[in-house]
């Protein structure tokens, strides 16, 4: 059995029975002497959980133990105390505040192993939650598949320089999210991030929107207006879906990229602008260049640093991680009731081709959160074929009921201990 480590806070000697149970079941006890600084014990870094001995002959001052437990707040704690002291107010408050379970002496082997397993399981859940939260706070790129790890490495590399970036990938793979991540990791993170949709801007207005216009430059120009590039000065401009930009407007963009200056509509002076340009496209720009739909010189100007966002079918192992993230983000008031997904739902998501990629997954989950009437989101809630959902739910309900009957019977036999 592989060795596991558990931090032990006590004074004097650890209870002999507990030491034997730990040793025989693959646990190494790492002592945290209450008279020393627990922060200086290197072995604590590998501990999964902690045991604190309270109110026994080897107990020691509660205040010092509390200090150590609080300093090691990242561990999940299990308490041990004399059975006669369970009702002592100070100890009860300590256990309620710091521990997930407690044991009373004399120790029973099976009860110790059960509580160790329970505490270790809670510790694992806490680590997973902490890891997921840290990942979501530090990065918008969710997933641990090899392609996602490589993507994160590439993002950090291109964020360190100011050269133009071309992000390619299918629709719904998060190209805009990736552009925002590059900006947030760059030296321009405190400056504006301006997103320009090359699809939604009509050719008749795009010149004024991109470069601005002077007052009275045309009938509707009642005041001077800065364009998108000018508004993004010292920051980052995202040219979303550059492959759909009208051919006549590509020359204007090329001149800006070469000179980093803009001339407002109706103006005579050129204004110097300092922006970092990131472009995204789902279009094959090489083919567009060959077909004459995209300027070759503009393509090479944009294609300095290139990143490809992988489709969801290339990192299916990240689907469950994404599901957890989406549930946490969108479940809202229903979070306490929703417990996850049925097995047919998970199976359907693993076999689906995901033509809409992560955006499609997100939209299906958001709809399912609203439509779900039970504790588990079904394939039907996700708009998949749900032929096996009713059988799966019946089996899960039956299993849960059987487990509850077994547990209640066991508690009754042990006087609800």
C-alpha positions in Angstrom: 0.0 0.0 0.0 1.4 3.4 -0.9 2.3 5.6 2.1 0.0 8.5 3.0 0.8 11.2 5.4 -1.3 12.7 8.2 -0.3 15.6 10.4 -0.7 14.9 14.1 -1.0 17.6 16.7 -0.5 16.3 20.3 1.7 16.7 23.3 3.9 14.0 24.8 3.3 10.7 22.9 0.7 9.7 20.3 -1.8 7.1 21.5 -0.3 3.7 20.9 -3.5 2.2 19.4 -3.8 5.1 17.0 -0.1 4.7 16.0 -0.6 1.0 15.2 -3.8 1.6 13.2 -2.1 4.3 11.1 1.0 2.3 10.5 -0.8 -0.9 9.6 -3.0 0.9 7.0 -0.3 2.8 5.2 -0.5 6.2 7.1 2.6 7.9 8.3 2.0 10.2 11.3 3.9 13.5 10.9 4.2 15.0 14.4 3.5 18.7 15.0 4.8 19.3 18.5 2.7 22.1 20.0 5.9 23.6 21.5 7.4 24.0 18.0 6.6 25.9 14.8 4.5 23.7 12.6 5.4 25.8 9.6 9.0 24.5 9.7 8.1 20.9 9.2 8.8 20.1 5.5 6.9 16.8 5.6 3.7 18.7 6.2 3.7 19.7 2.5 2.7 16.1 1.6 0.1 15.6 4.3 -3.5 15.0 3.1 -5.2 15.7 6.4 -4.5 16.3 10.1 -5.4 14.7 13.5 -5.6 16.8 16.6 -5.7 15.2 20.0 -7.9 17.1 22.5 -8.5 16.8 26.2 -6.8 13.5 26.7 -3.9 12.7 29.1 -1.5 13.7 26.3 -3.7 16.6 25.3 -1.7 19.7 26.2 -3.1 23.3 26.1 -6.0 23.8 23.7 -4.9 27.3 22.8 -1.5 26.2 21.4 -3.2 23.4 19.4 -5.7 25.8 18.0 -2.9 28.1 16.9 -1.3 25.2 14.9 -4.5 24.0 13.4 -5.3 27.6 12.2 -1.8 28.0 10.8 -2.4 24.7 8.9 -5.9 25.7 7.8 -5.4 24.1 4.4 -5.6 20.6 6.0 -8.8 18.8 6.8 -8.9 18.0 10.5 -10.1 15.0 12.5 -10.3 15.3 16.3 -9.7 12.7 19.1 -10.8 13.2 22.7 -11.9 11.4 25.8 -15.5 10.2 25.6 -16.2 11.9 29.0 -15.2 15.3 27.5 -17.6 15.3 24.5 -19.9 17.8 26.2 -17.2 20.2 27.3 -18.1 23.6 25.7 -14.6 24.7 24.6 -13.9 21.4 22.9 -17.2 21.2 21.2 -16.7 24.7 19.8 -13.2 23.8 18.6 -14.4 20.7 16.8 -17.3 22.5 15.2 -15.0 25.3 14.0 -12.1 23.2 12.7 -12.9 19.5 12.2 -14.9 17.4 9.8 -15.2 14.5 12.3 -14.1 13.3 15.7 -13.3 10.1 17.6 -13.6 9.2 21.3 -11.3 7.0 23.3 -10.8 4.2 23.7 -10.4 3.9 19.9 -12.0 1.3 17.8 -10.1 0.2 14.7 -13.1 0.1 12.3 -14.3 3.5 13.5 -10.9 5.0 13.1 -10.5 3.7 9.5 -14.0 5.0 8.6 -13.3 8.5 10.0 -9.9 8.6 8.3 -11.5 7.7 5.0 -14.2 10.3 5.5 -11.6 13.0 6.4 -9.4 12.0 3.5 -12.3 12.2 1.1 -13.3 15.6 2.3 -9.7 16.7 1.9 -9.7 15.5 -1.7 -12.9 17.4 -2.4 -11.4 20.5 -0.9 -8.3 20.2 -3.0 -10.3 19.7 -6.2 -12.5 22.8 -5.4 -9.4 24.9 -4.5 -7.6 23.8 -7.7 -10.7 24.5 -9.9 -11.2 27.9 -8.3 -7.6 28.9 -8.6 -7.6 27.8 -12.2 -10.7 29.9 -12.9 -9.3 32.9 -11.1 -5.9 32.7 -12.8 -6.9 31.7 -16.3 -9.9 31.7 -18.5 -8.7 28.5 -20.2 -10.3 25.6 -18.5 -9.0 22.1 -19.0 -6.0 19.8 -18.4 -5.8 17.8 -21.6 -2.4 17.9 -23.4 -3.7 20.3 -26.1 -5.0 22.7 -23.5 -1.7 22.6 -21.5 0.2 23.4 -24.8 -2.3 26.2 -25.5 -1.6 27.8 -22.1 2.1 27.6 -22.7 1.8 29.3 -26.1 -0.4 32.0 -24.6 2.2 32.9 -22.0 4.9 33.1 -24.7 3.0 35.4 -27.0 1.7 37.6 -24.1 5.3 38.5 -23.4 5.8 40.4 -26.7 3.9 43.1 -28.6 3.8 41.5 -32.1 0.5 40.9 -33.8 -1.3 37.6 -33.0 -3.5 35.6 -35.4 -5.9 33.2 -33.5 -7.4 30.5 -35.8 -10.0 27.9 -34.9 -13.6 26.7 -35.4 -16.6 28.7 -34.3 -17.3 28.4 -30.6 -13.7 27.3 -29.5 -13.1 30.5 -27.5 -10.9 32.6 -29.8 -12.2 35.8 -28.2 -11.6 34.4 -24.7 -8.0 33.5 -25.7 -7.5 37.1 -27.0 -8.7 38.5 -23.6 -6.3 36.1 -21.8 -3.3 37.3 -23.9 -4.2 40.9 -23.0 -4.6 40.1 -19.3 -1.2 38.5 -19.2 0.6 41.2 -21.2 2.2 44.4 -20.0 -0.9 46.2 -21.4 -3.3 44.6 -19.0 -4.1 47.9 -17.2 -4.9 49.6 -20.6 -8.1 49.3 -22.7 -9.1 46.1 -24.5 -11.3 47.0 -27.4 -13.1 44.3 -29.4 -14.1 45.0 -33.0 -16.5 42.7 -34.8 -15.5 42.6 -38.5 -18.8 40.8 -39.3 -21.3 43.3 -37.7 -19.8 46.6 -39.0 -21.2 47.6 -42.4 -18.7 48.8 -45.0 -20.3 52.2 -45.2 -19.7 52.9 -41.5 -16.5 50.9 -40.7 -14.1 53.7 -41.6 -15.6 56.1 -39.2 -16.0 53.4 -36.5 -12.4 52.3 -36.8 -10.6 55.6 -37.2 -13.1 58.2 -35.9 -14.4 61.3 -37.5 -14.4 65.1 -37.1 -17.4 67.3 -36.4 -19.4 68.0 -39.5 -17.5 65.4 -41.5 -20.9 64.2 -42.7 -24.5 65.0 -42.0 -24.8 63.0 -38.7 -21.4 64.0 -37.4 -22.5 66.6 -34.8 -19.4 66.2 -32.7 -15.9 64.8 -33.0 -15.6 61.1 -32.2 -12.6 58.9 -31.6 -12.5 55.6 -33.4 -11.9 52.1 -32.0 -8.2 52.2 -32.5 -7.8 55.6 -30.9 -9.9 54.5 -27.9 -7.6 51.5 -27.5 -4.4 53.6 -27.4 -1.7 51.9 -25.3 -3.9 48.8 -25.0 -5.1 45.9 -27.2 -7.4 45.8 -30.2 -9.2 42.5 -31.1 -10.3 42.2 -34.7 -12.8 39.5 -34.4 -13.4 37.3 -37.5 -11.0 39.3 -39.7 -11.6 36.8 -42.5 -15.1 38.4 -43.0 -13.7 41.9 -43.4 -14.7 43.5 -46.7 -11.9 43.5 -49.2 -12.1 47.3 -49.8 -11.5 47.9 -46.1 -8.5 45.6 -45.8 -6.3 48.3 -47.4 -7.2 50.8 -44.7 -6.4 48.2 -42.0 -3.1 47.4 -43.6 -2.0 51.0 -43.7 -2.8 51.4 -40.0 -0.8 48.2 -39.1 2.2 49.5 -41.1 2.2 53.1 -39.8 0.3 52.8 -36.5 -1.5 56.1 -37.3 -5.1 57.0 -37.9 -6.7 59.8 -39.9 -10.3 60.7 -38.8 -12.9 61.0 -41.4 -13.0 64.7 -42.3 -9.6 65.3 -40.7 -6.2 66.3 -42.2 -3.8 65.3 -39.5 -2.7 61.7 -38.7 -2.8 60.7 -35.1 -0.1 58.3 -33.7 -1.6 55.3 -32.0 0.1 52.6 -29.9 -1.9 49.4 -29.9 -1.3 45.7 -29.9 -3.4 43.9 -32.6 -4.9 40.5 -32.1 -7.0 39.0 -35.0 -9.3 35.9 -34.9 -10.7 33.9 -37.8 -12.6 30.7 -38.5 -11.9 31.2 -42.2 -9.0 29.5 -43.9 -7.0 32.7 -44.7 -4.5 30.9 -46.9 -7.4 29.6 -49.1 -8.9 33.1 -49.0 -5.7 34.6 -50.2 -5.5 32.1 -53.1 -9.1 32.9 -54.0 -8.5 36.6 -53.9 -10.8 37.2 -51.0 -8.1 38.3 -48.6 -5.1 40.5 -49.2 -1.8 38.6 -49.1 0.2 41.5 -47.6 -2.4 42.0 -44.8 -2.3 38.2 -44.1 1.5 38.3 -43.6 1.2 41.4 -41.5 -1.3 39.7 -39.2 0.3 36.3 -39.2 3.3 37.0 -37.1 2.4 34.9 -34.0 -0.2 32.2 -34.7 -2.2 30.2 -32.2 -4.9 27.6 -32.9 -7.8 27.0 -30.5 -8.5 23.2 -30.5 -12.1 22.0 -31.1 -13.8 20.3 -28.2 -13.7 16.9 -29.8 -9.8 17.0 -29.5 -10.0 17.4 -25.7 -13.1 15.4 -24.6 -11.5 14.6 -21.3 -12.1 18.2 -20.3 -15.8 18.0 -20.8 -16.6 17.0 -17.1 -14.3 19.8 -15.9 -16.1 22.3 -18.1 -19.4 21.0 -16.8 -18.4 21.7 -13.2 -17.3 25.2 -14.1 -20.6 25.9 -15.9 -22.7 24.5 -13.1 -20.9 26.6 -10.6 -21.3 29.7 -12.7 -24.9 29.4 -13.8 -26.8 27.2 -11.4 -27.5 30.2 -9.1 -30.3 29.5 -6.6 -30.6 25.9 -7.9 -27.0 25.0 -7.0 -27.9 23.3 -3.8 -30.5 21.1 -5.6 -28.6 20.2 -8.7 -26.1 17.3 -7.9 -24.8 16.7 -11.4 -25.6 14.7 -14.5 -27.0 11.2 -15.2 -24.7 8.6 -16.8 -26.5 8.7 -20.2 -26.1 12.4 -20.2 -22.4 12.2 -19.6 -22.1 9.4 -22.2 -24.1 11.5 -24.8 -21.7 14.4 -24.2 -18.6 12.2 -24.6 -19.9 10.8 -28.0 -21.3 14.0 -29.4 -19.2 15.6 -32.2 -19.8 19.2 -30.9 -19.9 21.2 -34.1 -20.5 24.3 -32.0 -17.7 23.3 -29.6 -17.5 24.8 -26.1 -20.1 27.5 -27.0 -22.6 24.7 -27.8 -21.7 22.8 -24.6 -22.3 26.0 -22.6 -25.6 26.7 -24.2 -26.9 23.2 -23.7 -25.9 23.2 -20.0 -27.5 26.6 -19.4 -30.7 25.4 -21.0 -30.6 22.1 -19.0 -30.2 24.0 -15.7 -33.4 25.8 -16.4 -35.3 22.7 -17.7 -34.1 20.1 -15.2 -36.8 19.0 -12.7 -34.8 16.6 -10.6 -31.5 16.4 -8.9 -29.6 15.2 -11.9 -29.5 16.7 -15.4 -30.6 14.2 -18.0 -29.8 13.7 -21.6 -33.2 15.0 -22.4 -32.5 18.2 -20.5 -29.5 18.6 -22.7 -31.6 18.0 -25.8 -30.0 14.6 -26.5 -31.8 11.3 -27.2 -32.8 10.2 -23.7 -33.9 6.6 -24.3 -32.0 5.2 -21.3 -32.6 8.1 -18.9 -35.6 6.7 -17.2 -33.9 3.4 -16.5 -30.8 5.1 -15.2 -32.8 7.4 -12.9 -34.8 4.4 -11.5 -31.6 2.5 -10.8 -30.1 5.5 -9.1 -33.2 6.1 -7.0 -33.3 2.4 -6.0 -29.6 2.4 -5.1 -29.9 5.5 -3.0 -33.0 4.1 -1.1 -31.1 0.8 -0.4 -28.1 2.7 0.9 -30.2 4.8 3.1 -32.0 1.8 4.6 -28.7 0.1 5.3 -27.2 3.1 6.9 -30.3 3.7 9.1 -30.3 0.1 10.2 -26.6 0.3 11.1 -27.1 3.5 13.1 -30.0 1.9 15.0 -27.8 -1.1 15.9 -25.1 1.3 17.3 -27.4 3.6 19.2 -27.0 6.3 16.5 -23.2 6.6 17.2 
